[in-house]
Amino acid sequence: MGCGRASRTVGGGLLAAVVSVGSVIWLGPPVSAQEPTSANSSLYVKVQLDSPLKLSRVKPGDTVEGKLARDLYASDRELFPAGSQVRLAVDHLEKRRRTPNDHWPFVVKLFTPRYEQYPVFRTVAISGADGERALQVSLISISRKREVKAQAKKKSRQKKVDEAGSVEVSKSGGVYGSGKLATPMMVLEAFEVEPEKAAPMGAEGANFSGLETLPAGTACKILLLGNVSASKSKAGDMVQARLLEPVLANSRIVLPTGSLFQGSVVKRTPPRWGSRAGSLYLTFTSVTLPGGNLLPIAASLAGAELDRGSHTRIDEEGQLRGERPGKAWMAINIGVSAGLSKEVDDATQLIVEAIVSTATDASTAGTARIVSSCISGIYMVTRHGRDVVLPRFTEMDISLDRPLSLSKNAEAAASVALVHGD
């Protein structure tokens, strides 16, 4: 009895010590100074580099220059237009985990380094009409991008042209358009500047009075706030994204930058045996304005900006699908299968000869070939296809499936949403 009480007393003391020390000691993985902050309150800076950047050659003190690839907005204000000069200085280097992708089979990823050196930038200098301004930033990614658009309804298989209701699908291999190589892009997260320093979009842009309607098919440029994939996500998982550009109607802002879109994974199919690729279907059902008003919507995926090595396409229903393995993918699997077959063949012969002393060379070789062929066939059949991977901070386009009407009284600061349709 006394021993039990003593042990409980000691255990309670240790637990109290752990709890008290837990506020100053972090037992988990080290927190990186480069880890992005909350994407809801920060700015999304997309820079088109003047020249390719090789991470292995970057050193502290190096300067990286480029131009803004898109307008930089904060709520209903335009901070900097696209094309503004950008200059960054490398503060130091840090090791970061590689972003998941669907480029290569598992056997290649097994021997690929899981970490790589990334430059750390403290500030970015952007030159605008009012002079140069500095913002605190953290690096998200550096890669070459390609745009993937939803496939048009199959009318004809002739030339791909931009018509009403149809879009062009980019091909794999780093292509933005016909014969144009994908340019290197740097994605940064920056802290928002003070409102009084921002350039307003104009008196018309800030007027919310009256009733404005966004018709069905209205495009919204959003930024994904979490990782989504066909292999790890589940049906019903919540998906959140932030609006990158204000949506206007009759020169009035209906949805300001920073509005938070909520949706879910409707359906997903993980990569399967027989090199069958995965698929993923997302939908967005509501949007929360910066003021906190929740509006029901119906929107589906219309496009996404992915890494140039990605092999993902979007069908006419807005569903993401992985492409079938290419020649390089199959050649790697066949090579591994051949090597595995050879090793199994040799091992089987040694085992049979050791167990059955009366076995002949012909019978031993025949048995080994049968076993190695079975192992090789099982390996090829059990290979999974490509995954569908949408990393955090993936830029996407969604399209409203139904009209959305928004009435806002500027003086009362209240909003009412009316969704037309079923």
N, C-alpha and C positions, 0 to 999 in steps of 0.2 A: 504493500500500500504506500509506504513512504517513498519507495523507488519510483512508483508511478507518479506520485505528486511531484517529485523532484524533476522527473523527465518532462512533465507537462509545463512546469515552471520554466525550465531551460528552453523548451521549445517555444513557449510564448515569448520569452525574452528575445530569442533569435528572430522570431517573426516580427516583433516590434522594431528590432534593429534594422531588419531588411526594409520594412515599410518606411522608417524614418530616413534611411539613407537613400531610398529609391528616388527621392526628389532631386538628388544631386548626382546620382550615378546612373548612366544609361547602359543597360546590359545588352541591348540589341546591336544591330550593325551600325557602323559609324555613319553619322549624318554628314552628307557632303555639303560644302558651302555653295556648290553649284546647283543643288537641287531646286527646281522651280518652285515658286511660291504659289499661292492660291490663284488659279487662272481666272476666277470670277472678278477679281479686283485689279488685275494687272493688265498690261497691254501686250498685244501680240505683234511682234516686229518681224517682218519677213524681208530678208536682204538678199538681193541677187549679187553675187560676188563678181568682181571684175575679172578674176582668174581662178582656176581650180586651186583648192587648198588641200595640201597633203598633211594630214595630222601628224605623220611620223617626222616631218621636218619643221614643225612649228616650235618656236622657242620663246621664252619669256622676253617681252620687249618688242616682239614683232608687231607690225601694224597690218591690219586687214581692212581693205576698202571695198566699197560696193555701192549699190543704189537700193532704195526702197522698192521692193517688187510690187507693193500694193499701198494704197492710202492707209494712213495710220489714224484711227478714230478713237475717241474716248467719249462714250455715251452719244450725245447728239453733236459733237464737235469734231472737226477735222484738225488734227494736230499737224500732220505733215502730208504733202501729196506724194504720190508715187513718183519715183525718179529722183528724190532728194538724196544728196550725197551722204554716205554713212562712213564713219571711220571708227575702228575699234583697236585697242592696244591689248596685247596678251599680257595678263598679269602673272599667271603661273599655269602649270599643267597639273591635271589630276586624272586618276584612273576611274573610268566609268564602265558599267556593264553595257555590252552591246545591245542594241535594240533588236527585239525578235523580228524575224522576217520569214518569208516563204520561198526564198531563192533556191535553196539546195536541199537535198535529202538529208536524213538524220546522220548518216555515216560521215558526211562532210562536216556537219555542225559539231560532231563529236570531237573532231580534231581542230576546230576553229577556236582561237583564243576567246574567252568569254568577256575579257575586258580590253579596253584600248585607251590610249591617252587622249584626253580632250583639253583644248585650251579653255582657260577661265578668263572671262572678261568682266571687269568691274563696271565700266561705263561705256556708253556709246555716244558719239558726237554726231548729231544730225544737223545738216545745213539746210535751213529753210529760208523763206522770204524775209523773215525778221532776224536773220543771222543764225549763228550756230548755237545749239542747245544740247546739253548733256543729260542723259538719263541713266539711272542704274539698271543694269541688265544681268541676266543669267542665260547661259547658252542651253538650248533645248536639243538641237540637232544640226548636223551639216551633211548634206547629201544632194544628189541630183534627183529632181522630181519629174514625174510625168502625170498628166491629167487623164483620168479614166472617166468617161461619160456613159450614162445609161444608153443602151442600144435602142435605136429607133424601131418602131414597128416595121415588120418586114413587108415593104411595098415592092421593092425591086432590088436586085443585087448589082446594080450598075454603079456609077460613081457616087461617092459620098459627098454630099453638098449640104450646106446649112439651109434648111427649109423650115417653114413654120411647123412646129411640132416634131422635128427630127433633129438629132444631134450626131456628131461624129465620134467614133470610138477610137481612142489612141491605141497604137500597137505597143506591145512590149518592147523593151530595149532602149528606153530613154528617149522617147520622141514626144514633143509637145504638139507638133503639127507636121505638115508634109515636108520632109527633108530637113527639119530643124532639130538639132541635138538639144537635149535637156540641159539647162544651165544649172551650175552649182548654186544651191540655195542654203542660206543660214537662217535658222529660226531662233529667235530670242524672245525672252519674256522680260518686260520692263515695268517699272513702277510708274503709275499714272502721275502726270504733272498736275500742278494746281489748276483749277478751272479758270482762274482769271488770266492765266498765261496761254490758254488754248485759243485757237482761232475759231470763232463760231461759224457755222455753216450758212448763216444768213437769217434774216428775220423770218423768211418764209419757211426755212427748215425747222425752226423751233416752234411753229404754231401748231398746236394740237386741237384747236377749237373745231367744232363741227364733227361730222361723221365721215370717216374715210373707210373705204373697202379695198381690201387686197383680193384680187380675183384668183380663182383657181389656176395653178401653174406658176404663181409668183415664186421666184427663186430667192433663196436665203443662203448666204455664205456663213457657215458655222465652223467652230473649232471643237473637236472631240476632247473631252476632259478626262477620259479614262481609257485603258487598254481594252480592246474587244477582239475576240478571235473565235473562229469556228471550233477550235479544239478545246478551249478553256471556258468560254462563256456558255451560259445555259439559257434556255427559253424562259423569258420572264425577267431576266436580269435588267436592271435599270441602266439607261444610257443618258448621259448629260452632255450638252454642248453649249457653247457660248456664241452669240451672234457677233460676227466680225465687222460687218458693214451695216449701217442703218438702212432700213427698208422704207422707201418713200412712196407716197401716193399723192399726185397733184402738188408736188413740191413741198409736201408736209411729211414729217417723220411719223410713221405709224409704229414701227418697231425700232427703238434706239439700239445702238451698239451696246453690248453687254447683257442683252436679254438672254435669259437662261432657258434653253430648250430641254424638255424632258421626254424621254421615250423609253423603249424597251426592245429587247431581242425577241422578236416574234417567233422565229424559227431558225434553227441552226443544224447543220449536218457536219460532224467532224470528219476529218480525212479517214478513209477506210481502206481495207485490204484491196489488193488488185490495183493499186496506184490510183484509186478513185479520189478525186479532190473534194475538199469541204465546201460548204456554202453557208451564207449568213444573210439573214433578212432583218432589217431594222425598221422601226417606224417611230415617229414622234407625235405625241398626243397632247402636249401642252407647252406653253411658254410663259415664263415669269418675267415681267418687266422689272427694270431696276428699282421701281418704287414698291415692288412686292405684289403687284396685281397678277393673278394667275388666269391665263386665257386658254381655253380648250381649242386645240387645232387638230388638223389631220394632215400630216406631211410624210413624204417618202423620199428615199435617197435618190438623187439624180446624178451625182458625180462625186469623185474623191481625188485628192492629190496624193499619190503614193510614190514610194521610192522607185527609181527607174528599173531596178531589178525585180520588182514585184510582178507576179504573174496572176493578177486578179482582174476580173472584168465584172461589169454590171449589166445584167440583162434588162429587157424592156420593162420588167415588173419592179425594178429597183433592187433586185437581190444580188448580193456579191457572190461570185463563184470563182473558185480556183481553176486555173487552166490545167490541162492534162500535162503530165511530165514530158519534157522535150527530149531531144537526142542526147544532150549532155547528161541529163538526169538519168536516163535509161542506161547510158554507157557506164556511168559510175556504179549503178546497181548490178549490171551484168559483170563488170570487172570484180566487184566484191564477191559476187556469187561464184565466179570462176575460181578465185583464190580460196574461198571457203570449201568449194568442192574438192580442190586439190589436197588441202590439208586433211579433210575428212577421209579421202581415199587412202592416203598414206597411213593415217592413224588406224583406220579399220583393218588394213592388211596386217599391221603389227599386232593388233589385238587378236585377230583370228588366228594368226600363226602361233601366238603365245598360248591361246586356250586350246586349240585343236592341233595337236602335233602331227596328225595324219593328213592334214589339209594340203592339197596340191597348190602349186602356184596359180594354175588356171582358175580353180574354184575360189581361192582367196582374192584374186584380182577381180573376178566377176562379182563376188559379194561386195567388195569395196566400191565398185562402180555403181552398183544398185543403191547402196547407202548414200554415197556422195550425190547421186542424181536426185534422190528424194530430198536430201537436205537443201540442195541448190534450188529445187522447185519450190519447197516450202518457203525459203527465204524470199524468192521473187514474188510469190503470191501474197505473202504477208506484208509487203512493202506498202505503206500508206501513201496517198497522193498529197498534193499541195494543200497547205493550210490557207485560210483567209485571215490575214492579220491586219488590224487597224490599230497602230500604236497610239498612245496618248499624244495629243496635239496634232492629230491628222486633220487637215483642212478638207471640208466636205461641202457639197451643194445639196440642199433639199428643196423640194417643190411642194407647195401647198396643194393638197388634193381637193379642198373645198374652199370657197370664198371665206374671208375673215373680215368682219366689220368691227371697227374700234371707235368708240365715242369717248372723248376725254374733255372735261371742263378744266381749263388751265387754272382757274381761280380756286376751284374746290379740290383740284388734284385727285379726282376720282376717275376710275375707268370702268367701263362696262363692255364686255365682249359679246358679240352676237355671231354665232357660227351658223351659216346657212347650209342647208342640205339635210341629209338623213342624220 
